[in-house]
Structure formats: C-alpha cells, structure tokens
C-alpha cells in the first residue's frame, strides 16, 4: 500500500482541471490553484464579455474581477495571477529522486523494499526474500542502513565485474533449478491427487448405482411374486372347475348308456347343480383383470447423466510460476555490461553485521517457488480449505478495461454527530436506495430523486445491509450475533422488524434467490429460506483471513469474498461446501473492499488503488472501469435493473465531505 504522505502530496500538487501535476501553478484570490494553461482556457471560455467584469473559480464558483485596464483582453488576465510558490516547492520535492530503497520493488510493484541481501548486495521486498532463503545474510532495511559503506573504485576491472555478474547469474540459475524441481514435485503431487479424486468419485458412483440397482431389483422381485401368486391361485381354481365339469359329463354319459329313466333324472339334477356352480366361478374369474407386463420408468436424472456424460473432466496445466530474476541481473543474452546508472546502490558486506535467517518453513504466499517477475494479471492454483484435492484453476487475463460514467450522487446529512462511514448500500427494485452509516448508527432510505425519506437509529451500530424484498431488509451488527430485519412501509417509512440470531457476529451480508450469505472476518454462514423461515445450510471457519465483504449467487451457488489479509489480499470464489474454486490476485487489486455481482461479472473496489475492477465468473481479469475521481472506495453495490454502480469512500484522513457522499456511476452497454 502506498505511503499516505505521498498520496496526500500527490493530491495537493494535482490540478483539478487536467488531473496532472501543476504546470506553472497560478493562484486565484480564493486560494484555489490551477495550471496556467488550464485556468487560461477556463477564462477564455467562461469570462463575462458583456459586462467585462471577470470570471468564476472552477471549484468554489467565487467571482474573480478582471485586471484593471485589461477588461477587453481576457487572454491576458492569466498573466496577472500570482504564482503559487508553495506548490512549486512541493512539486520540486515530489519530483526529486528518492533513495533507491524507498522505491517499490521492480518485481512486485505493490511491495516496498523492506530487506537487504548482503550476499547479493541487493534491496528486496518480502516476496523476493523467499528466493534468498539460502543466502547467508538477509537484513532488514534499517539494519542495512547502519552497515559501513564500502568505497567501490569507479575503475573496477572488467574481470572483477564479470566475476560479480557470473556469481549473480549462477545464483539465478540455481533458483530456476529449484523452481523447476518444485514444479516437478507439485506435478507428481497433483497427479496423485487427481487420480485419487477420480478413483474415489468412480467408486462412489459405482457403489451408489449398485445399491440402487439392488434396491430396484428387490422391488421388482416382490412385485412379481405378489402378482404371480394371484394368477396361480386362479389357475388352480380353474383346474378344479374343469375336473368337476369333466366328471359331470362322464356321469351323464354313463346314465345315458344305462337307459334308466330314474337314474337319468337323478343324474341330470346333479349335473345341473354342478353346472350352475361352475358357471358362477367362471363368471367370477372372468371379471378379474391382471397386468400382464411389468413397467419400469428410468429416473430422468440418470437418463440425462448417461446422455450428457462425456468424461470425468479436463486435465491441463496452468503456469503459476516464472523465471526468477533480480533487478540487477542481466536479462539479455549479450555480453555487454550494465551501465553505472543501471546498477543498484548497495551497502557493503560486513563481518559484524547482524544476521536474519528466513526459514523454509516460514509462512509465505501460495505462489510457486522462485517468485514471479511477470506483471500480467494472474491468479494462484485453487486449493480446498478442508482438503487439498481440488484441481480447478482460474486464469486471469487483463484487457483494455470497461467503461463507467459518473452520474449523480447522494449526500448524507451534514448534521451528523460523527464523520460518516458508509458501510452499507442497497437498492430496492423500485429504485429507492438504503444507506447504512456505521459511525452514526443510522439506516436511511432515499427515493429515486435522492431525497431522504426516512431514517432510524440502530444500536449496536449497523454495518452492512441487503434487500430481501421491496418491503424487507436485513442489517448486520458486528457487536452482537443477531441480524435485524427492517421493514419498509407506505411511502418509505422504516420500522424495526424481528431479530434473527445467527451465533455469528456478522459483518457483511448478501442475498440472492432466497439464499443468504453472512460473514465475519474468519467465518461464513449460508442460509436458505424454507417455508418462510431462514434455515442454516452451511457454516465454514477459516484461518488467517480478514474477510471484508461478501456477495452470493443463489442460482449458481457461488460465494465471492474480498479478503484483506496481509501480505496477500485477494478475491475468493467459493462453493457452498467451502471449497475454493479460484483465487484472484493482481497489482490493480491492492486491498479489496466492496464486492458486487451483475450480469455475469464481479465488480470489486480496490481501496488503495482508487478504482473498480471487473472479473469474470471464471476468475479472468477484465480490467478497471474508474480511472480517476474517487478516493479510497469502500462499499460497492451494482444493479442491472437500473444499470448503476453505487460507491462510498472511507479513510480516517479523507475529507468529511467526501466520506458523506455516495457516488453514482452508469455502467457501459457491454454488460
């Protein structure tokens, strides 16, 4: 993060018309300063020729009278303005080269040179120090400044200089070898992890299909047995009736052969009874219906799986480390020597210097070994929080950026007890805006003309908010473990609703598609609405994190969190299971604060870079949209319905007026 003093100096020496460092700064009577050319052009375009009186200050609109005797020559008015010598002195001090060790690292521009390698006589940053773990002496910058200076003759022999360069070159080659060996080890490890994951998935799928197969076959057997038993019972009844019919026929034939009238009469009587009894059974059996075949309806998800399944997934490499280089190493293949201006000023070695060791087991960012000189946007290999078997990677490729145009703004009350800290912004479907002022413990509602409609005080102090519907909000209060519902009535009257206990002192909150995400600095909870009530779906804890804001996609079931942990702040994409799909780190990101989702894009506020980044859902970098005009962006919200981006600003040293303003930006048509 840049030095706040330097940032303040840059603001003081920047012209508010051209947004560049002052060129011949001229002061107006109101003490506002501009470039001579800028204020001259302003005078020519805005002078009041008709009355020949003067012009207005571009900032405060104070009126400046035309110089006496030059009323009809506006092009000469600027010559009468005094030079601002204080600004000239500040520009001179600002442009004076600083000591080398105060400059940012050439390999990692967002890092300062905090250490000094005595072996290589080189200032390095905290990330570069990982490459120098094998060196004998690595000192802090303060320790290096106390070292006695070695007088290096300006006429060093070519042999001595080549010896120094070759030692550096050998060290670079060793770093490359170590990096490649580390890559080989990670390739072997990732191969085993992928094999294990595929085998485990295959076994689980096979076991699941086998168990369901046995279950369905068992149901089939029982169904068949029951139906077959009924049919076999009817067959036995038919056999008995058939035997009776045959006996009656035989008895009637025998009585006929005897030619005895009395015997025939008795036989006919018995046959008639048997016939009637069999007829009743036949009618009874004929009325019964049976299902002659068994039907089976395949589960549609199984059919879709069989149809859509092509492979377990794709396997490919993603390059996450580069060739280690040092600022003083020669990068070309020629034998030419660096010029003296290219060589870095270095304190000399000292046998009595205090030594600082860097352990290979010390904590470090999750880069590949060997550092990364490539300044292109990139992300780091995805890792699981609970198991390191994920093989999903994210690729970050920057482009020319996107466009955001500044529009209107909301200015919160000037009569607040404390300087505002706007930590929560939400937009209702009807265009009304909800604002949370953490410092003044208020939640306010502004209509579509940006006029305050209603305001309530919430204690303990609220922090973030999200809309559940046009009539309901949820607000976090980091000091207690409950969320507060706020209802919107009538024309916008805010009233307290029910409390919702989470057991988590939540800081940020986000809602989408009946899914709710709340997070503290180290914990994340996910809720799903069921029968009108919020039911906890997942809860995850993390180590060494500093979560700031969260955004949820309830359709794709993805969570996006900004993490300000030192030394590697990042944007995380997580699944509901707590698995990290990808990490996004980039020099443009700096310290991420607010995050919001819109039309398949992720918008992230970069606090110390004073800009807004756009990242795709796969983790690829799409560029920055706001290049100037904001300072220290904090809370961010985006709405596709109204095609707007809203942004608050915060820093303790920021002007009170700037902290009270919510800026509106209209998004470009590319969305």
N, C-alpha and C positions, 0 to 999 in steps of 0.2 A: 504494500500500500504506500502511495506517495507521501512525502513529508507534508503535513498540514501547513507548515510555514511557507513552503514553496508553492503549494496550491493557492494560499491566500495572496502571495506575491503575484502569482500569475493573474489572479482576478483583478488586482489593483493596477496592473500595467497593461490591461487588455481594453481596447477601445470597444464601446458598446454599439458602435455602428458597423464596423468591419470585422469585429471579433478577432482582431490580430493585435500584436504588440504595437503600442503607440508609435507613430512616425511623426516627429515634431509635435509633441503634445501641446495643445492650446487650451487655456482655462477660460471659462465663462464667468461672469460675476457671481453666478450661483455656485461656483467652485466645481462644477462638473467639467471633466476633461475629455477631449476628443483629438483624433489625428487632425493635423492642419488641413489635409485634403478632404477628409470626411466632413468636418464642420463647414469647410468652404463650399462643398457641394450642397450641403443642407441649407446654407444661407441662400445660395442661388435659386434653389427650388422652393423655398418657403418664406423668403423675405416679402414684406408687405410693401410692394412698389407704390400702390395707390397712395398710401399715407406716408411713405418714405420714413417709417418710424423704426423698423428693426425686424426682429425675428424671435421665435420661441426656442427655448432649450429642448433638445430631443428627449430628455429624460423627465425633468420636473415641469416642463412647459412654462418655466419662468420667462418673462419677456426681456429681451436684450435690446437696448436702444442702439440705433445706428451711430457710428462715429460722426462727430460734428464735422461738417464740411465735406463728408463723403456720402451723403444721403442718396445720391443718384449713381453711386458706383458700388453696388453690393459685392462685386468681385474683389474689392479692396478692403472690405470690412474685416476679413480674417487676419489681415496684416496688423490690425490694431489690437488683436487679442494678445495677452501676455503668455509667454512660455511657462509651462509648469515645471520648474527646476527640480522639485521633489520627485516627480515621476521620472524625469531624465536620470536622476541619481539611482532610482530603483531599477530602471532598465539597465543601466551600466553595471550595477551589482549583480543583477539576474543573469546577464549575458557573459559575465566574467567566468571563465572555465573553473570548475571546482576541482579539488583533488580527485585523482582517479578513483580512489576507493569510495567516494561518495556517489559515483555514477551507478546506474543499475547494471546488473550482470548482463553481459553480451549474450550468454546462452539462455538465461531465463530473465527476460526484461522486467518481470514484475518482482524480482528479488534484488535486495541490496547486497553489496559485497561485505559480508559480516566476518569473514575469516581470511587468514593468510597462510598459504602453504609455503613454509620455509624451503622445503626441498626444491620446489619449482619456482620459488620467488614470484608468487602469483597471488593476487587477491581473488577470492572465490566467494560464491553465495552458499547458502545452507544446502541447496540441492547438489551443487558441484562438489561440496565437501564429501559426498558419498563416494565420489570417484577417487578421492585422495585418502582413503582409509588405510592404505598400505604405506603411506608416506610417514617418515619419522616424526616430523614436526608440523602440526597444524595449529595455528594460534588464532585467538580472537583478534579483531581489528585493533582493539585498544592495546593488547599485548604487543602487536606488531609495531605500533607507533612508538613504543618505548625501546625498540631494538636500536643498537648503534648503527648508523649508516655506514655502508662500505663505499669508499671512493672508487668508482669504476673509471679507469682511464678511458678517455674518448678514443684512444688509438689501440683498442683491443686487437690482437692479431686475428686474422681470418681463421687460423686453426682453432683458437680458443672459442671463438664464436660458433664455429661448426660443431665443436665438441658439445657446447651447451645445447645447440639445436638438436643434435643427434640424440642426446640424453632425453630431451623432451619427446622426440619422435619415438624412441624406444618405449617410453612410458605410455604414449598414446597407443602404440601397437599392443602393449600388454593389456591396456584397458579394453581394446577391441577384442582381444582373445578371451578375456574374462567375460565380456558381454556375450560373445558367441557361445562360450561354454554354458553360460547361464541360460541362453536361449535353448540350447540342446537339452538341458535338464528340464526346462519348462515344457518343451515339446513332448519329451518322454512322459512327463507327469500328466500333461493334458491328454495324451493318447490313452493312458491307463484310465483316467477319469472318464473319458468319453466311452471307452469300451465297457467300463463298469456301469455307466449310466444306461447304455444301450441294452446290455445284458439284463440289468435289473428291470428296465422297462419291459423288455420282451418277456421276462419271466412273470412279471406281474400281469401282463396282458394275457399270457398263456394260462396262468392259474385262474384268472378271472373268467376267461372263456370256458375253461374246462369245468369249473364249478357250476357255471350257468348251464352248460351242456348237460351235466349230470342231473341238475335240477329239472330241466325241461323233459329229459328222457324219463325220469321217475314219474313226473306228472302224466306223461303220455302212457306209460305202462298202467298206472292206476286207472286212468280214464278208459283205456281199452278193456281192462279186466272187468270193470263195472258193467260196461255195455255188453260184453261177450256173455257174462253171467245171465243177464236178462234174456238174451237171444237163445242161449242153450236151454234155459228153463222152458221157453215157449216151444222149442223143438221137442223136448220130452213130452210136453202136453199133447202135441200133435201126434206123436208116436202112439201114445196111449189111446187117443181117439180113433186113430187108424186101425189099431188092433181090435177095438170094440166093433168098429164098422165091419171088419172082415169076419168076426165071429157071428155077427147078426146075419150077414149074407150067407154064411155056411149053415146056420140053423134054419134059415128059411129054405134053403135048397134041400136040406135033409127032410124037412116036413113035407115038402112038395113031392119028394120021391116016395114017401110012405102012403100017400093018397088017403090020409086020415083027416076027416073034416075037423074033428075036435082038436086034434094036435095042431093042425094048421091055424085054427083060431087062436089058440094059446100062443103059438109062436109069433103070429102077426102082432098080437098085443105086446109081447116083449120087445120085438124088433121096433115097433112104433115108439116105445118109450126110449130105447137106446138111440134111435134116430133123432128124436127131439132133443135129447141131452147133448148129443154130439153137435147138432146144429147150433145150439146156444154157445158151445165152446168155440166153434168155428167163427161165429159172428164176433165173439169177444176177441179172438186172436186177430181177426181181420181188421178190427178197429184200431189196433195198436200200430204206431209208426216208429220206425227205428232209423238212426243216422247211419248210413251205410259206409261213410268215409270220415276220416279224422282230418280236420283242417289245422294248419299252423300259420300264424301271422308273424313274420320276422319283425323284430324291433327296428323301427326306421333309423335309429342312430347307428345300429350295426350295419344296415344296408348302406347308409351314407358313408360310414367309415370304410367299408370294403370298396365302395366306388371311388372315394376320394383319396384313399391311402396310396401314396406313391413311394415314399421312403421314410426312414426314421428322421431324416433331416439332412441338411447340407453341412459339409465339413470343409473349412477353408482356413487359410492363415490370415491373420491381421497383424501388420507390423507395428509393434509398440515400443521399439527402442531404436536409437540411431547410433551412428558412429561417434564416439566421444571425441570432442575437440576442445581445446583450451583457447582462450582469447589470444595467447601469444604464439600458438603453434602455427607453422606454415602449412597452408592448406593446398597450395599448388604443387604440381609435380616438378617445377623448375628448381634449379639450384640457386636462384637469386636469394640474397639475404634481405631480411626486413630492414626497412629504413629506421633510423633512430626514433622517428615520430611514431612508428608502429609498435615499438617495444614498450612494455608496460613498466612504469616506475615501481621498483620493488625495494623493500628493506632488505638488508643483507642478512645472512645466516649468523647465528650467534651460538656459541657452545654453552652459554649460560642461560639461554632462553628457556622460559617455562614451556613445558610440553603439554599439548592437549590431544588425547587419543580419541579416535572415533571408532567405537566398537562395531564390528559387522552385524551384531545383533541389535543395534540400536534401532529405534523406530524410525521409519522413513516412508515417504510416499510410495504408492503402489506402482511406480514406473518400473520399466525394465532396468537392469543394472547397466551402468555406463552412461547415463544421462541422455539428454535429447537436445541436440542443437537445432533441430528442425522447429521453426516457429509456426509451422502451419497448424490450423486447428486440429485437435486430436482428442480422443478420449482413451481411457485405460481399460484393460481387459475386465470384463464383467465378472463379478465374484458373488457368491451367495453369502449371506450373513450366517446362516446356520449350517451350510455345507458347501464346500468349495468344488462343486461338480458342474457348475454352470459353464456352458461353452458359448453363450450368447455374447456377441461383441457389438460395440457401437462404433460407427465411423463418423468422424466429424470433418466435414469439408466446407470451408467458407466460400462464399460467393460475393457478389458485388453488394449484397445487403438488400434491404427493403425500405419502403418509404413510409414515414409517418409525418403528418402535417399538424402543426399546433393549432388548436382552436380556442374555445372559451376556457374559463376556469371558475372554480368555486373558492371563495374566500370565507373561512370560518370567522366566528365572532371576534372582533377586535377587543372586546371587553372581558376576555378570558382571564382567569386568575393567574394561570401559568402560561408560558410559551407553549404553543400547541405541539403535540406529537401525534400526527395522524397515522394510526397503525392499522386501521380497518376501513375498507371501502367496498361497497356492494351496490349493484344496480338492479332495481326491480324491473319486471317485464314492461311496466308502463313508463319506464324511463326515469323514475324518481331515483335519487342517489342517497344511500345511507352512509354516514361518516362516523367513525369511532375516533374520538380524541382521548388517547390514553392518559396524557398529562392532566387533563381537566375532568376526567371521569365522566364523559358525556357520550351519548349516542344521538345523532341528529339526522333528520330527514329533509332533503331538499327536493323541490319539484323540478319539472323539466325546464323551467326558466332559471333554475339555480338559486331560488329564493328559499330560505329556511322556513319549513312548515311547522316542524315540531322538534322538541329536544327533551330528553330525560337524562337524569343523573343515575349512573350505575356504580354501585360500590360492592366489593372492591373494584378497582379500576378495570374497565374492559380493555381488550386488546384487539381481537380480530372479530369479523362477523361474516356470515354467509346467508344468502336468501334461501328459504325452504319453499316459499310461495310468495305471491304478491302481498299476502297479509301476515306472513310469519318470518321472523329472523331468528338466528341463533348467534349468541355472543359468547366469546371465551373470556374468562377471568383468571389470569395465571396465578393469582394468590390463593385460589381455592380450587377444589376438584369438582366443580359443577359448571355446566353450561346454563345460560339464561336465555329463555325464549322471550322475544319481544314481538308483540302483535301490532299490526297497522290497521287502524280503524278509520272509517269515513273518508275524510279529505286528507288523511295523512297523520292522524293523531297516534303517537306511540304510547303503548301501555305495556306494563310488565306482564309477562306470562309465567308459565311454570318453570321450575328449575329441573335440570336434567343432570343427575350425578353420574360421573364417569370414573371416579377413582384416580383421575389423572389431572394434574394442574396444567391444563392445555393452554397453549399459546396461540396456535394458528388453527383454522378450521376451514373446510371446503365441502360443498355439497353438490351432487350431480346425480340425477336419475334415481332418487331415493336411496343413494349411497352417501355416507358421511365419513369424512376423514378428519381426525383431530390429532395434533401432535404437540409434544413439549420438546425440549432440547434433545432428549435422548429416547423418547418413546413415541409410538404411533399406534393409534386405535382406528379401527374401521367398523362402522355401524351400517346396518341395513334395516330399512323400515318394513315392518311386518304387522299387518292388521292395525295400522295407525300408531304403532309404538316402535321406538328405536331399539334394536336388538344388536348386542355386540357380536360382530362376525369374526374379527381377528384382533390380536394385540401383539406388538413386537417391541423388544427393547434392543438398543444399540449401544456400542461402546465408543467413546471418544468422538462423539458427534455434537454439533451445535446447530440443530435444525432451526430454521428461521420462519419459513412459510411453506404451506403445503397446498397442492391442487390435486383434485381427484377426477378421473374419467370413469364414471359409473358404468358406461357401456362396454368399454374395452378392459375394465377392471385394472387400471393402472394408477399409480400414485407418483407424483412428481414433487420432490422436496429440495429446497435450497439448504445447503449445509455450509456454514461459515467456519468450520473447524480449521485450525491452524496446523500445519502450514499450507494445506492443500484444500481450499474451499472448492465446492463442486455442486453440480446439479445431479440429482439421483432420480432414476426411474425404477420403481419397484412394482412387483406384483402384490396381490392381496396376501400371498403366502409369506411376504417379507423378503423375497428373493430380488436381488439387484439385477435388473435387465441390462442397464448400462450406466456408466458414469460420464459426465461431461465436464471437462476442464479446459480452459482456454485463457490466453493472456487478456482477451477482451472481457472475460467474465469477472476477474478480480474477486471481490467479495459479493456474492449474490444475495439479494434480499427478496423482494416480492416475486411471485411466480403466478402465471395465469394461463389458461388454455383457451384456444379459439380456433375453430375451423381446421383442426388437424395440426396446429402449430403450438409451440410452447414459447411464451414470452417471459423473459427473465430480466429483472432490474439488476444492473451492475452498479453497486453502491459507490465504489471508489473510482470507477471508470466513467461515471456520469452518462450512462447510455442504457439502452434496452436492446437485448439480444433476442433473436428468434432462432429456435431449434426445432428440427423436425421430430416426429414421434420415434424415429429410429435412432435418434441421437446425433444426426448430422447437423452441422452448423450452417445456418442460412444467412448470417450477417447481423449487422446492427442497424437500427432504424432511426434513432435520435442521436444526432451528432453534436448538438450544442443546445444551450438554452435551459438545461436543467443541472441541478447540483445535488449530489447525494440522494438519488432516488431510493425510496423505501417501499411503501406498499404499492402494489400494482394490481389492477383488475382490467379485464377485457370483456367486451360483449359483442358478439357477432350480430345480434338483433339490431343494435344501434350503431355498429361499426365504429366503436370508440374504444380508446385506451385511456384510463384514468391513472394518475400517478401523484403520489405525495413525496415530499422531500424531508429529510431529517438529518441533522447533525447538531451537536450542542453549540458549536461555534457559528452555525448558519443564522442568518438574519431572521428575526422573529417574523417579519412579513412573509418571507419565503417558506417558513415552516407552517404558516396558516393557509397556504394556497394548495388546492388540488388542481393539477393541470389536466386539460382535456386534449387528446390527440385523435385525429381521424385516421383510420388505417387505410392503406392503399388498396386499390381494386384487385391486387394479385391474390388477396385472400379468397 
